[in-house]
């Protein structure tokens, strides 16, 4: 199991790095998954992520307080709104698909906005 968690941790780190450069792929959720996997497989790699100068503070804030920085909340919800507008105007989806995507995005946005600020 240790090797499985180690492999998953590195996979999530790789996806998180890709997400740092692609606006449609979030970084932090994948790094949170990586920290969780490394906690079960490699304390050294867990500490490396938690102490990382760029990503460490947000990972520690989430782990300790379940908190998300206000700037990150604004960015996340704004990008969701822009993504929905592109989806809506770019694809002219049927009502059921538009409603489903809106419900998922509103649920995600509600979760993000209701977390404590850092």
C-alpha positions as CSV (number, residue, x, y, z in Angstrom):
1,X,0.0,0.0,0.0
2,X,2.9,2.3,0.7
3,X,4.1,2.2,-2.9
4,X,0.6,2.7,-4.2
5,X,0.2,5.9,-2.0
6,X,3.7,7.0,-3.1
7,X,2.8,6.6,-6.8
8,X,-0.5,8.3,-6.3
9,X,1.2,11.2,-4.5
10,X,3.6,11.8,-7.4
11,X,0.8,11.5,-9.9
12,X,-1.2,14.2,-8.0
13,X,1.9,16.4,-7.8
14,X,2.4,16.0,-11.6
15,X,-1.3,16.9,-12.3
16,X,-1.0,19.8,-9.8
17,X,2.1,21.2,-11.7
18,X,0.2,20.9,-15.0
19,X,-2.7,22.8,-13.3
20,X,-0.4,25.6,-12.4
21,X,-0.1,26.4,-16.1
22,X,-3.6,25.5,-17.3
23,X,-6.4,27.7,-16.1
24,X,-9.0,24.9,-16.4
25,X,-7.2,22.5,-14.1
26,X,-6.9,23.4,-10.4
27,X,-3.6,23.0,-8.7
28,X,-4.3,23.1,-5.0
29,X,-6.9,20.2,-4.8
30,X,-4.4,17.9,-6.5
31,X,-1.6,19.0,-4.1
32,X,-3.9,18.4,-1.2
33,X,-4.4,14.8,-2.5
34,X,-0.7,14.5,-2.9
35,X,0.0,15.6,0.7
36,X,-2.6,13.1,1.9
37,X,-1.0,10.3,-0.1
38,X,2.5,11.3,1.1
39,X,1.3,11.3,4.7
40,X,0.6,7.6,4.3
41,X,3.8,6.8,2.4
42,X,6.6,9.3,2.9
43,X,6.8,11.8,5.7
44,X,9.8,13.4,4.0
45,X,7.8,14.2,0.9
46,X,4.8,15.3,2.9
47,X,7.1,17.8,4.8
48,X,8.5,18.9,1.4
49,X,5.1,19.9,0.1
50,X,4.0,21.5,3.3
51,X,7.2,23.5,3.5
52,X,7.2,24.4,-0.2
53,X,7.6,28.2,-0.5
54,X,4.8,28.6,-3.1
55,X,2.3,26.0,-2.3
56,X,3.0,25.2,1.4
57,X,1.1,28.1,3.0
58,X,-2.2,27.2,1.3
59,X,-1.7,23.5,2.0
60,X,-1.0,24.2,5.7
61,X,-3.9,26.6,6.0
62,X,-6.3,24.0,4.6
63,X,-4.9,21.2,6.8
64,X,-4.9,23.3,10.0
65,X,-8.1,25.4,9.6
66,X,-9.9,24.3,6.5
67,X,-9.2,27.8,5.2
68,X,-8.9,29.2,1.7
69,X,-7.2,32.6,1.0
70,X,-9.7,35.3,0.0
71,X,-7.7,36.0,-3.2
72,X,-7.9,32.3,-4.1
73,X,-11.6,32.3,-3.5
74,X,-12.2,35.3,-5.8
75,X,-10.0,33.7,-8.5
76,X,-11.7,30.3,-8.3
77,X,-15.3,31.7,-8.4
78,X,-14.4,34.2,-11.1
79,X,-12.9,31.5,-13.3
80,X,-15.9,29.3,-12.7
81,X,-18.2,32.1,-13.9
82,X,-16.0,32.8,-17.0
83,X,-15.8,29.0,-17.8
84,X,-19.6,28.8,-17.6
85,X,-20.0,31.7,-19.9
86,X,-17.7,30.2,-22.4
87,X,-19.5,26.9,-22.1
88,X,-22.9,28.6,-22.5
89,X,-22.1,30.8,-25.4
90,X,-19.6,28.6,-27.1
91,X,-21.6,25.4,-27.2
92,X,-25.3,26.4,-26.9
93,X,-26.0,23.4,-24.7
94,X,-29.4,21.8,-24.2
95,X,-31.2,23.0,-21.1
96,X,-30.6,19.8,-19.0
97,X,-26.8,20.0,-19.7
98,X,-26.6,23.7,-18.9
99,X,-28.6,23.2,-15.7
100,X,-26.4,20.2,-14.6
101,X,-23.2,22.1,-15.2
102,X,-24.6,25.2,-13.4
103,X,-25.6,23.1,-10.4
104,X,-22.1,21.5,-10.2
105,X,-20.4,24.9,-10.5
106,X,-22.8,26.5,-8.0
107,X,-22.2,23.7,-5.5
108,X,-18.5,24.0,-5.9
109,X,-18.6,27.8,-5.6
110,X,-20.7,27.6,-2.5
111,X,-18.3,25.2,-0.9
112,X,-15.4,27.5,-1.7
113,X,-17.0,30.7,-0.5
114,X,-18.2,29.2,2.8
115,X,-14.7,28.1,3.9
116,X,-13.0,30.3,6.4
117,X,-10.6,33.0,5.1
118,X,-6.9,33.1,5.8
